[in-house]
Amino acid sequence: MARKPHKTAMIFAIVVLSLGAFELVWQGGGRGAEQITTAPAQTKKDKTAWKPLFDGKSMAGWKEAKFGGEGDVSIDGGAIVMEQGNDMTGITYARDDFPKTNYEVSLEGKRLRGNDFFCTTTFPVGTAHCSLVIGGWGGTVVGLSSIDAKDASENETATNGNFKKDQWYRVKIRVSKDRIAAWIDDKQVVDLETKDRAISIRPECDLCKPFGIATWRTVGAVRDICVRALSKDEK
């Protein structure tokens, strides 16, 4: 014959079960245990996510830079095409939300025809501005214009690159409090400490401020233009 459970043990088990049920209801507001453990965590909006600046189909948010002698600007195949000018053709970001520091901007550019810079990019550095020249001075020079009043071909950021026609190149520029860094594809081409340095642009790039892209006697195209804020660790 099976032994009956002791009355005291039964009472203890009932109390334990009751307390467990009460704790479950208190924690879950009446929801089941499975709902509590599988509920997704609430996260804040990621402020460092990439923000597109070009929609791939229109000039919304952009304007043509009226250099005088500029070529036509059009949209073709999801890219902004800047025809050859005499001397420059370019575009300028027309909204007022572009950051001044602690940001990273990225774009793709290519040279279609011509032999000079095809996506030189002007950008803010705090209250100043600078330009990353890409394929200048006859087609190969890469560097910042200007550092301590010296052009990209004359200062320590100058390097040379071989840019093939009709090939996309990924350009990335990072601006933090005391540094400008830049990459073309996976190669870092600029790493400049800016403290106590005079940062400026050549006069002909003035119409590209605060952020803009230009060509010199060359047909160039750009696409996939994005910006993001730097994370705390990146600043």
FENSULDA-V237789 format. One record per residue. N is the residue number from 1. RES is the residue in one letter. SS is DSSP state (helix for helix, strand for strand, loop for the rest). PSI is psi in whole degrees, -180 to 180 (999 if undefined). D_FIRST is the distance of its C-alpha to the first C-alpha in Angstrom with 1 decimal. Layout:
n->{N & N}
res->{RES & RES}
ss->{SS & SS}
psi->{PSI & PSI}
d_first->{D_FIRST & D_FIRST}
//
This chain:
n->{1 & 2 & 3 & 4 & 5 & 6 & 7 & 8 & 9 & 10 & 11 & 12 & 13 & 14 & 15 & 16 & 17 & 18 & 19 & 20 & 21 & 22 & 23 & 24 & 25 & 26 & 27 & 28 & 29 & 30 & 31 & 32 & 33 & 34 & 35 & 36 & 37 & 38 & 39 & 40 & 41 & 42 & 43 & 44 & 45 & 46 & 47 & 48 & 49 & 50 & 51 & 52 & 53 & 54 & 55 & 56 & 57 & 58 & 59 & 60 & 61 & 62 & 63 & 64 & 65 & 66 & 67 & 68 & 69 & 70 & 71 & 72 & 73 & 74 & 75 & 76 & 77 & 78 & 79 & 80 & 81 & 82 & 83 & 84 & 85 & 86 & 87 & 88 & 89 & 90 & 91 & 92 & 93 & 94 & 95 & 96 & 97 & 98 & 99 & 100 & 101 & 102 & 103 & 104 & 105 & 106 & 107 & 108 & 109 & 110 & 111 & 112 & 113 & 114 & 115 & 116 & 117 & 118 & 119 & 120 & 121 & 122 & 123 & 124 & 125 & 126 & 127 & 128 & 129 & 130 & 131 & 132 & 133 & 134 & 135 & 136 & 137 & 138 & 139 & 140 & 141 & 142 & 143 & 144 & 145 & 146 & 147 & 148 & 149 & 150 & 151 & 152 & 153 & 154 & 155 & 156 & 157 & 158 & 159 & 160 & 161 & 162 & 163 & 164 & 165 & 166 & 167 & 168 & 169 & 170 & 171 & 172 & 173 & 174 & 175 & 176 & 177 & 178 & 179 & 180 & 181 & 182 & 183 & 184 & 185 & 186 & 187 & 188 & 189 & 190 & 191 & 192 & 193 & 194 & 195 & 196 & 197 & 198 & 199 & 200 & 201 & 202 & 203 & 204 & 205 & 206 & 207 & 208 & 209 & 210 & 211 & 212 & 213 & 214 & 215 & 216 & 217 & 218 & 219 & 220 & 221 & 222 & 223 & 224 & 225 & 226 & 227 & 228 & 229 & 230 & 231 & 232 & 233 & 234 & 235}
res->{M & A & R & K & P & H & K & T & A & M & I & F & A & I & V & V & L & S & L & G & A & F & E & L & V & W & Q & G & G & G & R & G & A & E & Q & I & T & T & A & P & A & Q & T & K & K & D & K & T & A & W & K & P & L & F & D & G & K & S & M & A & G & W & K & E & A & K & F & G & G & E & G & D & V & S & I & D & G & G & A & I & V & M & E & Q & G & N & D & M & T & G & I & T & Y & A & R & D & D & F & P & K & T & N & Y & E & V & S & L & E & G & K & R & L & R & G & N & D & F & F & C & T & T & T & F & P & V & G & T & A & H & C & S & L & V & I & G & G & W & G & G & T & V & V & G & L & S & S & I & D & A & K & D & A & S & E & N & E & T & A & T & N & G & N & F & K & K & D & Q & W & Y & R & V & K & I & R & V & S & K & D & R & I & A & A & W & I & D & D & K & Q & V & V & D & L & E & T & K & D & R & A & I & S & I & R & P & E & C & D & L & C & K & P & F & G & I & A & T & W & R & T & V & G & A & V & R & D & I & C & V & R & A & L & S & K & D & E & K}
ss->{loop & loop & loop & loop & loop & loop & helix & helix & helix & helix & helix & helix & helix & helix & helix & helix & helix & helix & helix & helix & helix & helix & helix & helix & helix & helix & helix & helix & loop & loop & loop & loop & helix & helix & helix & helix & helix & helix & loop & loop & loop & loop & loop & loop & loop & loop & loop & loop & loop & loop & strand & strand & loop & loop & loop & loop & loop & loop & loop & loop & loop & strand & strand & strand & loop & loop & loop & loop & loop & loop & loop & loop & strand & strand & strand & strand & loop & loop & strand & strand & strand & strand & loop & loop & loop & loop & loop & strand & strand & strand & strand & strand & strand & loop & loop & loop & loop & loop & loop & loop & loop & loop & strand & strand & strand & strand & strand & strand & strand & strand & strand & strand & strand & loop & loop & loop & loop & loop & loop & strand & strand & strand & strand & strand & strand & loop & loop & strand & strand & strand & strand & strand & strand & strand & strand & strand & loop & loop & loop & loop & strand & strand & strand & strand & strand & loop & strand & loop & loop & strand & loop & loop & loop & loop & loop & loop & loop & loop & strand & strand & loop & loop & loop & loop & strand & loop & loop & loop & strand & strand & strand & strand & strand & strand & strand & strand & loop & loop & strand & strand & strand & strand & strand & strand & loop & loop & strand & strand & strand & strand & strand & strand & strand & loop & loop & loop & loop & loop & strand & loop & loop & loop & helix & helix & helix & helix & helix & helix & loop & loop & loop & strand & strand & strand & strand & strand & loop & loop & strand & strand & strand & strand & strand & strand & strand & strand & strand & strand & strand & loop & loop & loop & loop & loop & loop}
psi->{135 & 143 & 130 & 141 & 146 & 140 & -39 & -40 & -38 & -44 & -42 & -42 & -40 & -42 & -45 & -45 & -40 & -43 & -39 & -42 & -40 & -42 & -39 & -45 & -41 & -41 & -37 & 6 & 33 & -2 & 160 & 163 & -37 & -39 & -37 & -46 & -22 & 1 & 132 & 145 & 145 & 130 & 148 & 156 & 133 & 108 & -12 & 9 & 152 & 136 & 121 & 138 & -12 & 128 & -2 & 0 & -9 & 173 & 21 & 126 & 3 & 159 & 155 & 140 & 120 & 77 & -29 & 116 & 7 & 154 & 178 & 154 & 132 & 168 & 128 & 121 & 36 & 14 & 156 & 121 & 126 & 111 & 164 & 132 & 179 & 76 & -34 & 148 & 140 & 175 & 153 & 135 & 128 & -6 & 165 & 23 & 14 & 133 & 161 & -26 & 168 & 56 & 168 & 133 & 144 & 146 & 166 & 137 & 155 & 152 & 124 & -47 & 156 & 179 & 29 & -161 & 143 & -12 & 46 & 129 & 123 & 137 & 157 & 146 & 86 & -125 & -8 & -179 & 157 & 163 & 135 & 108 & 132 & 105 & 35 & 180 & 57 & 1 & -8 & -21 & 134 & 136 & -180 & 133 & 117 & 154 & 120 & 43 & 11 & 135 & 171 & -29 & -9 & -17 & 179 & -9 & -7 & 128 & 177 & 143 & 152 & 107 & 115 & 146 & 145 & 31 & 130 & 138 & 133 & 122 & 133 & 131 & 132 & 128 & 120 & -176 & -45 & 24 & 144 & 127 & 150 & 149 & 147 & 118 & -127 & 5 & 126 & 126 & -16 & 136 & 89 & 125 & 126 & -6 & 130 & 23 & 146 & 115 & 131 & -180 & 161 & 147 & -34 & -16 & 3 & -35 & -8 & -5 & 147 & -26 & 127 & 172 & 140 & 161 & 163 & 107 & 38 & 147 & 121 & 161 & 147 & 154 & 174 & 55 & 121 & 157 & 153 & 155 & 147 & 148 & 169 & -39 & -22 & -17 & 999}
d_first->{0.0 & 3.8 & 6.4 & 9.1 & 12.5 & 15.1 & 17.6 & 20.5 & 19.3 & 19.0 & 22.5 & 23.9 & 22.8 & 24.5 & 27.6 & 27.9 & 27.6 & 30.2 & 32.6 & 32.4 & 33.3 & 36.1 & 37.6 & 37.6 & 39.4 & 41.8 & 42.8 & 43.1 & 44.5 & 41.8 & 41.9 & 38.9 & 38.2 & 39.6 & 42.8 & 43.3 & 43.0 & 45.3 & 48.0 & 51.4 & 53.2 & 56.4 & 59.4 & 63.0 & 65.8 & 67.1 & 70.6 & 71.4 & 70.9 & 74.0 & 76.1 & 78.3 & 82.0 & 83.2 & 81.6 & 83.1 & 85.1 & 87.4 & 89.4 & 87.3 & 87.3 & 90.2 & 94.0 & 96.7 & 98.6 & 102.3 & 103.9 & 107.0 & 107.5 & 103.7 & 102.5 & 100.2 & 96.5 & 94.2 & 90.6 & 90.0 & 86.7 & 84.6 & 87.1 & 90.0 & 93.2 & 96.1 & 99.4 & 102.1 & 104.1 & 107.3 & 105.9 & 102.4 & 99.9 & 96.7 & 94.0 & 92.8 & 89.5 & 90.5 & 87.5 & 87.3 & 83.7 & 84.4 & 83.2 & 85.7 & 83.6 & 80.1 & 79.8 & 79.7 & 81.6 & 81.3 & 83.3 & 84.4 & 88.1 & 90.4 & 94.1 & 95.4 & 99.1 & 101.4 & 101.3 & 100.4 & 97.4 & 95.2 & 92.4 & 93.7 & 91.3 & 92.4 & 89.7 & 89.4 & 89.1 & 88.6 & 91.9 & 93.7 & 93.5 & 93.6 & 93.8 & 92.1 & 94.8 & 93.5 & 96.0 & 99.1 & 102.6 & 103.1 & 99.5 & 97.6 & 97.4 & 94.1 & 94.0 & 94.2 & 97.3 & 98.3 & 97.5 & 100.1 & 102.4 & 102.1 & 101.1 & 98.2 & 100.8 & 101.9 & 99.0 & 96.2 & 93.8 & 96.0 & 94.5 & 95.3 & 93.3 & 94.0 & 93.0 & 93.1 & 94.2 & 91.7 & 88.7 & 86.2 & 85.7 & 82.9 & 84.4 & 82.4 & 83.9 & 82.0 & 83.6 & 82.2 & 83.9 & 85.9 & 85.5 & 86.3 & 84.5 & 85.0 & 83.7 & 85.0 & 82.2 & 80.2 & 83.3 & 83.9 & 87.6 & 88.0 & 86.5 & 88.8 & 88.4 & 90.3 & 90.7 & 94.4 & 95.4 & 97.5 & 95.6 & 97.7 & 98.5 & 101.7 & 103.7 & 103.2 & 99.4 & 99.8 & 99.0 & 95.6 & 94.4 & 91.7 & 90.0 & 91.8 & 92.5 & 95.9 & 97.8 & 101.3 & 103.5 & 100.4 & 98.1 & 94.6 & 91.2 & 88.2 & 84.7 & 81.1 & 82.4 & 79.6 & 79.2 & 76.4 & 76.0 & 75.2 & 71.9 & 71.8 & 71.6 & 74.5 & 77.0}
//
